[in-house]
Amino acid sequence: MTDAKKNTNIAPESDTTKDISKAEQSMSVRFTDKVLKEFSSGVGDIALTEFQKRLIQNYFISLDLSLRVAEEKRLKKSEQYRDKLPITWANVNLEELARNVVAYARVGLDPAQKNHINMMPFKNNNSNKYDIVFIEGYRGIELKATKYGLDVPAAVIVQLVYTNDKFKAIKKSLRNPVESYDFDTVDDFNRGEIKGGFYYHVYNDPTKNKLVVMTLADILKRKPAYASVEFWGGDKEEWKDGKKTGKKEHVDGWYSEMCQKTIHRAAYNDITIDSQKIDTDYLRLKQLEAAASDLRVTAEIEEHANSETLEITEPVIDGEFTAEELGDAPSPTSPATPTATKGKDASATAPQKGPNF
């Protein structure tokens, strides 16, 4: 093809595009420098492993996507409910972020892996900046328990039990030194309704094996107060043209997956942490967990105070579950600021897809 026949309709890169690209590149450098400084804090220059370098890159890519998604959702809200502060890197508390990234990276949580760690911005009204909150997924809890556990099981079995299944717990006794169970699904294609579940810690020494049976009530007790219908199933208000129709619509949700993950989280939270393995990174993670919980509560109170009707739209955290676990989010994460309305503003409502297994 001659030069004369080549497509000449492609517009040249604008100055604005170049400026944005340059700014993003600069932000990447600033982020990396901040994190590297925290890695070497107090010990001078250190050589990072290739794994740690990759983690730093993954955190930046994930956070960059998180901010973009959150900003898009902020702009979709009606002006009446929209926060005026743009959710951009320029408005992120970078110093605090770098310290937190180092703690999670040292533990080994990778945002590029499904259900490891999820991130979202929360506005700090005192600093007028966005703090990045880290929420561990069920795989992240598993990794942390495995790394810091006192007596880590050789295997962890998690199962749901349905009405047509046959299940019998075999508890430890004078006649039976090994705790175990009998379990038969009978008909894999017609198992009935969920009636509970169990987890089983398997050790190299069988006498240590541990069985915990959870009834359906035990599972649902851990269900969030404002559980998302899109994931747990049930009836919800029907909306049309941004208004309630007064009717209810049924959503199947992903009930069994949510129950399964509830048991999975309980199974790894039940592993005792070895106090001799606790380091500064683990302590930092525990502090961040408490801070994240406080931020969620504070944000909900501030946003829903004096609201006649509470409608949670696009839930980012569903109790113990993260957005990555709950929805089929843009890889690798899909955090966003908590969005809620007073009934009339449903502009940000969007159907959720299934959990990422």
N, C-alpha and C positions, 0 to 999 in steps of 0.2 A: 504494500500500500504506500503510495507516495505521500509526501508531507501535505500536499494540497487536499488529499482526500481524508486526512485524519480529522477526527472529531474536534472541532474548535469551540464547542459549546460549553466546555468545562471552565467554570469561572475560576480565575486565579484566587489564591488564598488571600483573604482580606487582612488588613492590618489588625482588625479586632480579633480575628481568629488567631493570628500570630501572637498577639498580646496575651490572650487567654492561655494558649499553649505554653508560652514562656512563663506565665504566672504559675501554672500547674507544675511545670518542671521545677521552678524555684521552690514551691511548696514541698515537693517530694524531697528535694535536697535538704530543706530546713527540717522536715520531719525526721529524715534519716540521721542528720547531725545531732538532733536532740536525743534520739534514742541511743545512738552510739555514745553520747556523752554520759547518759545514765548507765549504760553497760559498763563503762570504764570508771564510773564515779568512785573516787576514794582509792582506786588501785592503779591508777595510771593507764596508759594505753594497753589494751588487750587485743589479742587476735581472735576475732569471731570465727566460729565454725561456719561452714557453708550452710548448714541447717539454720543457724541463727540469722545469717544474712537473708536467707529465703523467707524466714518468718517475718523479718522487718518489712520486706517487700510486700508480703501477703497482707500484713496489717495495714499498710498504707493503701493498697489497692482496695481492700475491703472497706476501710473507713471512707475512702473517697467515694465509693459507690453508695455507702450508707448516707453520706451527706447529700449526695445528688438526689437520692430517692426521697429523703426527708424534706428537702427543699421543694421538690415537685409536689409533694403532698401539702406542704404549707401553702403553696401558691394556688392549689386547687380549692382551698377553703374560701368561703365567702369572706370579704374584708372584715366583717363584723367579728369573726372568730379567728382571724389570722394574726399570728404574732408578727410584729413589725420587724423583728431582727432576723435577717436572712440566715439560713442554715448553711454557712460556707466555712471554708478553712480559716478565713480571716477572723471569724467569730468563735473559734474553738480555743479552749484553754489548753494550749500546746504543751506547756510545762508539765501540768498534771497528767496529760495524756501520755507523754513520753515515759514517765515513771511507771504508769500502769501497764503500758505495752511491754516494758522490760520484765515486769513481774510475771505476766501471763506467758511471755515468750520463754522465759527460763523454765517454767513449769512444763512447757511443751505444747500448750494449746495453740492450734493452728486455725485461723479463721477461714482458710481455704478448704478445710475438711468439714464435711457435713456434721452438724450438731456438736461441734467442739465449743465454739464461742460465738456469741452474737453481740453486736454493738449498736448503740443508738444514742442520739444526742438528746440531752435534757437541758433546758435553759436554766442557768443559775442567775436568778434575779439580783443577787448581791453583786456579782461581777459583770452582769450583762453579757455573759459569754455562754457558750454551750459546753457543758461537761459531757464527755463520752462515757456512757455507762456500759460495762461489760457484764453480760449474762451468760452463765455457763449452760451449755446444752447437756443432754443426758450422756453423750459420749465424753464430754469434757469432765463431768462428774466421775465417770468410770476411769478416765485417765488419771485424774487427781487421786482417787482412792487407791488405784494400783501403785502409784508412785509413793504415796505417803502412808499407806496402810500398815498396821502393826502385824497382822497375820492375814495376808492376802490369799484368797481362795485360788486354787488351781483352775477352777472354772466356776462360772455363775450361770445357772439355768433359770430362765424366766418364762412362765407359761400362763396363759389364760385358761380357765376351766369353764366349759359350757354345760348347759343342762343335760345334754345327751352324752356327755363324756362320763367315763368312770374314773374317779379319783379317790384314793385312800391314803391318808397320811400315816406313816409308820414312825411313831415317836420313839425317842430313846427311853429305854427302861432297863431294869435289872436283867431282863431276859434278852433285850435287844440293845447291844452296845452302839449300833450305828443307826442314826436317824435317816429315814429314807421315805419313799412313797411309791405307790403303784398308780400308773396313769395310762389310760387307754382312750383314744379319741373315738373309737367305735366306728363312727361314720364321718369321715373327713368332709363330706359335702353336705352334711345336715347335722351340725353340731348343736343347734338350738340357740338359746340366749345365754349371754354371759352371766355366770353366777358367782364369779370370783377369780382367783388366780393364786399363784405362789411363786416364790423364788427359792432356789436351793444352792447353797454354797458348798462346793465340792473341794475337799482338801486331800493332800497326799496321804495324810493320816485319816482314814475314814471315820474314826471315832469323833473327829472334829466337825464332820458334816452337819450342816444346819439347814433346817426347813422352816420357812415362814409362810403360813397360809393367810391369804387376805380375802375376806368376803367382799362381795360387791359393795357393801356399805363402807368397808375399809377403804376401798379404792375411791369411791365417790366422796368420801370425807376429805380427800386431798384435792378434790375438784375445786377450782377457783370460784369465789363468790360470784364474779361476773364472767363466768365461762362463756367462751364464744360458741354460739350455736353452729357456726360454720364448721367447727371442729368436733364438738361434743354432740351435735345433733339436737333436734327439738324444733319448737315453733318460735317464730319471730315475727315482728311487725312487718307488714308489707308496705313498701314505699313505692310511690309513683310520682314522677315529676317533682321530686324533692319534698313530698308530703306523705304522711301516713294515710293509708286507705281505710284504716279501721279493721282490716282483715288480718288474719294470720296465715303465714305460709310455712310449710314443713320443710326442714332441711335435714337430710340424712347424716351429713357430717362424716367424721372419721372416728366414731365412738370406740371401736375395738382397738384402733391404733393408740388413742389417747389412754385407754385403760392399760394397754401393754407398756407404754412408756412410763406411766405412773408407777407400775411395779418395778420396772427397770431402775428408775431413779431411787426407789426405796431400797432396792437390793444393794446398790453401791453406797448409798448413804449409811447403810448399816455396817459398813466395814470400819472398824475402829482405827483412828489415826494414831500412828506411833509418835509419841512426844519427842523421841530422839531424832526423828526425821524432819521435824518441823523446822523450817528455815525462815528467813526474812521474806522470801517470796510467798510462802504459804500464808504467813501472817498478813501480808499485804492483800492477798486474795480474800481472806476472811473479812478484813476491814472494808474492802470494796463491795463485797456481798451485802454487808450491813448498810453501807452508804447507798447502794443501788436500791435496796428495799425502801429506805427512807425517802429517796428521791421520787420513787414511784408513788408512794403514799402522798407526799407533799404535792406532787404534780396533779394527782387526782383530786385532792381537796381544793387546790387553787382553781382548777379548771371547771370543776363541777359544783362549786359552792353556789348555793341559792338557785340551783337548777331544779326546775319542776320535774323534768323527765330526764333520766340518765340513759343516753344511748351511746354505747361504746362502739365505735366504728374502726375497722381495720386494726384489731387488737395486735399490739406488738408483743406484749407479754401476756400469757394466759396463766396466771398463777405461777407455777414452777416452770412452765414451758416457755421456750423462747420462740421468736418469730421464725427462726430457721427450722425448728421442730414442727411448728404449727402449720406453716404454709410453704408452698413451692415457690420460694422467693428467688429473685434474681441472684444468681451465683456470684460470689460466695456467701453473701449475707443480704438480709433485707430489713435492716432496722429503720425506724423512723420515729419521729416524736409522737407521743401519745395523742391520738385524735379523738375528740368527743364532741357531741353536739347537744343542743337543748331541744331536740326533736325536729325542728324545722330545717336545720342545716344538715343535709345528708349528702353534700356534694362530694365528700371524700369516701363515701361508702363504695366498696368494691368486693365482689365475690372472691373468696379465698380458695386456693387449690389444696390438694391433699398434703399430708405431712411428708417430709423427706425422710424416707427410710433407707 
